[in-house]
């Protein structure tokens, strides 16, 4: 399971499962994350794929905005956790 190998990628995989991607695109993105984990390249790929979806694939404009905001939150949390690993946490 990717949650054990790359725990930070688990939320993004759950996001991909909920997003209105085609089944082929979902499996390709999940495989990419399971193999590589979350990197700048994989997160950019997911973001580009989400933005390339046509408006008709969403139920409404609100749903499109929600998916964009959810992805932004996941990426922001990942960036903060990556940044915090650069600091020494001992006194």
Secondary structure as the mmCIF struct_conf table of DSSP 4:
data_model
#
loop_
_struct_conf.conf_type_id
_struct_conf.id
_struct_conf.beg_label_comp_id
_struct_conf.beg_label_asym_id
_struct_conf.beg_label_seq_id
_struct_conf.end_label_comp_id
_struct_conf.end_label_asym_id
_struct_conf.end_label_seq_id
HELX_RH_AL_P HELX_RH_AL_P1 UNK A 2 UNK A 5
HELX_RH_3T_P HELX_RH_3T_P1 UNK A 7 UNK A 9
HELX_RH_AL_P HELX_RH_AL_P2 UNK A 10 UNK A 18
BEND BEND1 UNK A 19 UNK A 19
HELX_RH_AL_P HELX_RH_AL_P3 UNK A 23 UNK A 36
BEND BEND2 UNK A 38 UNK A 38
HELX_RH_AL_P HELX_RH_AL_P4 UNK A 40 UNK A 52
BEND BEND3 UNK A 53 UNK A 53
HELX_RH_3T_P HELX_RH_3T_P2 UNK A 55 UNK A 57
BEND BEND4 UNK A 58 UNK A 60
HELX_RH_AL_P HELX_RH_AL_P5 UNK A 61 UNK A 84
TURN_TY1_P TURN_TY1_P1 UNK A 85 UNK A 86
BEND BEND5 UNK A 87 UNK A 87
#
